[in-house]
Amino acid sequence: MSSQVYHLPVQIYYEDTDHSGVVYHANYLKYFERSREHVIGKDLLVKLWKEHNLGFAVYKANITYSEGAEFGDILDIRSSYCIDGNYRIIWTHEAWKENRSKPAVSCELHLVCMDKNKKLVPIPFEYLKKLELQTG
């Protein structure tokens, strides 16, 4: 089951760019991380960590860079997800420049749920409920 597509506008500042004025490649991962946090909610992520000692770690990332964003651009970060079993959630992220027919950057990112000892654990029901998915 896949989610709806969530949108997060991201303004590109000079500090986001490299010497050529194009967004530094690693910054897209930051934009995608922000998008996930907006979808899930800071309060739930903090609660999972502080009360249940649970967090999420990147297991795998597949990124395609098609077109670099530049200083002054505003990107539309489009994010969606699907649950892949009890332990993994797969996020699809795309960074869209205005008036383009394809994303500038696309990423399929796999997250796994882990406890404070770095042990793999099932994704908690509370998290699934927040994401409007049913376990089963």
TABEL-V181506 format. One record per residue. N is the residue number from 1. RES is the residue in three letters. PSI is psi in whole degrees, -180 to 180 (none if undefined). OMEGA is omega in whole degrees, -180 to 180 (none if undefined). D_FIRST is the distance of its C-alpha to the first C-alpha in Angstrom with 1 decimal. Layout:
BEGIN
n & res & psi & omega & d_first
N & RES & PSI & OMEGA & D_FIRST
N & RES & PSI & OMEGA & D_FIRST
END
This chain:
BEGIN
n & res & psi & omega & d_first
1 & MET & 128 & 180 & 0.0
2 & SER & 154 & -179 & 3.8
3 & SER & 175 & 169 & 6.8
4 & GLN & 172 & 176 & 10.0
5 & VAL & 128 & 179 & 12.7
6 & TYR & 146 & -178 & 15.3
7 & HIS & 138 & 175 & 19.0
8 & LEU & 116 & 176 & 21.8
9 & PRO & 138 & 178 & 25.2
10 & VAL & 119 & 176 & 27.2
11 & GLN & 137 & 179 & 30.9
12 & ILE & 119 & 178 & 32.5
13 & TYR & 162 & 179 & 35.7
14 & TYR & -40 & -179 & 38.5
15 & GLU & -17 & 179 & 37.7
16 & ASP & -11 & -171 & 34.3
17 & THR & 164 & 175 & 36.1
18 & ASP & -167 & -177 & 38.2
19 & HIS & -20 & -179 & 41.7
20 & SER & 1 & 180 & 40.8
21 & GLY & 6 & 179 & 39.0
22 & VAL & 146 & -180 & 35.5
23 & VAL & 130 & 176 & 32.7
24 & TYR & 133 & -170 & 33.0
25 & HIS & -39 & -177 & 30.1
26 & ALA & -21 & -179 & 29.1
27 & ASN & -25 & 178 & 28.8
28 & TYR & -36 & 177 & 25.5
29 & LEU & -36 & 176 & 24.0
30 & LYS & -44 & 180 & 25.5
31 & TYR & -40 & 180 & 24.1
32 & PHE & -39 & 177 & 20.5
33 & GLU & -44 & 177 & 21.3
34 & ARG & -42 & -180 & 22.6
35 & SER & -46 & 179 & 19.5
36 & ARG & -41 & 180 & 17.3
37 & GLU & -37 & 177 & 20.1
38 & HIS & -39 & 180 & 20.1
39 & VAL & -49 & -176 & 16.4
40 & ILE & -44 & -177 & 16.7
41 & GLY & 130 & -180 & 20.4
42 & LYS & -42 & -177 & 23.5
43 & ASP & -43 & 180 & 24.5
44 & LEU & -42 & 179 & 21.5
45 & LEU & -42 & 178 & 21.9
46 & VAL & -44 & 180 & 25.7
47 & LYS & -45 & 179 & 25.3
48 & LEU & -41 & -178 & 23.1
49 & TRP & -50 & -173 & 25.8
50 & LYS & -35 & -176 & 28.9
51 & GLU & -27 & -175 & 28.2
52 & HIS & -1 & -179 & 26.0
53 & ASN & 38 & -179 & 26.9
54 & LEU & 144 & 176 & 23.3
55 & GLY & -177 & -178 & 22.1
56 & PHE & 141 & -180 & 19.8
57 & ALA & 146 & 176 & 21.2
58 & VAL & 126 & 178 & 20.4
59 & TYR & -40 & -178 & 20.1
60 & LYS & 144 & 175 & 19.9
61 & ALA & 132 & 177 & 20.1
62 & ASN & 112 & -173 & 20.5
63 & ILE & 136 & 175 & 22.2
64 & THR & 125 & 179 & 23.8
65 & TYR & 109 & -178 & 26.7
66 & SER & -35 & -177 & 27.6
67 & GLU & 131 & -179 & 29.8
68 & GLY & 137 & 171 & 31.2
69 & ALA & 156 & -176 & 31.2
70 & GLU & 164 & 176 & 34.6
71 & PHE & 130 & 179 & 36.5
72 & GLY & -19 & 178 & 36.1
73 & ASP & 155 & 168 & 32.8
74 & ILE & 118 & -179 & 30.0
75 & LEU & 146 & 171 & 26.6
76 & ASP & 106 & 178 & 23.4
77 & ILE & 117 & -179 & 20.8
78 & ARG & 124 & -175 & 17.4
79 & SER & 141 & 173 & 14.5
80 & SER & 169 & -176 & 10.7
81 & TYR & 164 & 169 & 8.6
82 & CYS & 149 & 178 & 5.8
83 & ILE & 131 & 180 & 7.0
84 & ASP & 83 & -178 & 8.9
85 & GLY & -165 & -176 & 11.0
86 & ASN & -16 & -170 & 13.2
87 & TYR & -15 & -171 & 15.0
88 & ARG & 142 & 172 & 13.1
89 & ILE & 132 & -178 & 10.9
90 & ILE & 123 & 178 & 10.9
91 & TRP & 138 & 171 & 12.1
92 & THR & 123 & -180 & 13.1
93 & HIS & 142 & 174 & 16.4
94 & GLU & 138 & 175 & 18.9
95 & ALA & 112 & -177 & 22.4
96 & TRP & 130 & 169 & 23.8
97 & LYS & 154 & -178 & 27.5
98 & GLU & 139 & 175 & 28.8
99 & ASN & 39 & 177 & 29.4
100 & ARG & 157 & -178 & 27.8
101 & SER & -7 & 176 & 25.9
102 & LYS & 160 & -179 & 23.9
103 & PRO & 148 & 175 & 22.9
104 & ALA & -39 & 179 & 25.7
105 & VAL & 138 & 175 & 23.6
106 & SER & 150 & -175 & 20.1
107 & CYS & 133 & 168 & 18.5
108 & GLU & 120 & -173 & 15.7
109 & LEU & 125 & -179 & 16.2
110 & HIS & 127 & 176 & 15.3
111 & LEU & 144 & 173 & 16.2
112 & VAL & 152 & 180 & 17.2
113 & CYS & 133 & -178 & 18.4
114 & MET & 154 & 174 & 22.2
115 & ASP & -179 & -176 & 25.1
116 & LYS & -18 & 178 & 28.4
117 & ASN & 11 & 179 & 29.8
118 & LYS & 25 & 177 & 27.1
119 & LYS & 134 & 178 & 25.8
120 & LEU & 130 & 179 & 22.1
121 & VAL & 155 & 177 & 20.7
122 & PRO & 147 & 176 & 17.4
123 & ILE & 128 & -176 & 15.4
124 & PRO & 147 & -180 & 17.1
125 & PHE & -40 & -179 & 15.7
126 & GLU & -39 & 179 & 17.3
127 & TYR & -45 & 180 & 15.2
128 & LEU & -40 & 179 & 11.9
129 & LYS & -44 & 179 & 13.5
130 & LYS & -37 & -179 & 14.6
131 & LEU & 8 & 176 & 11.2
132 & GLU & 38 & 176 & 10.4
133 & LEU & 155 & 176 & 7.9
134 & GLN & 142 & 174 & 9.3
135 & THR & 158 & 177 & 10.6
136 & GLY & none & none & 11.3
END
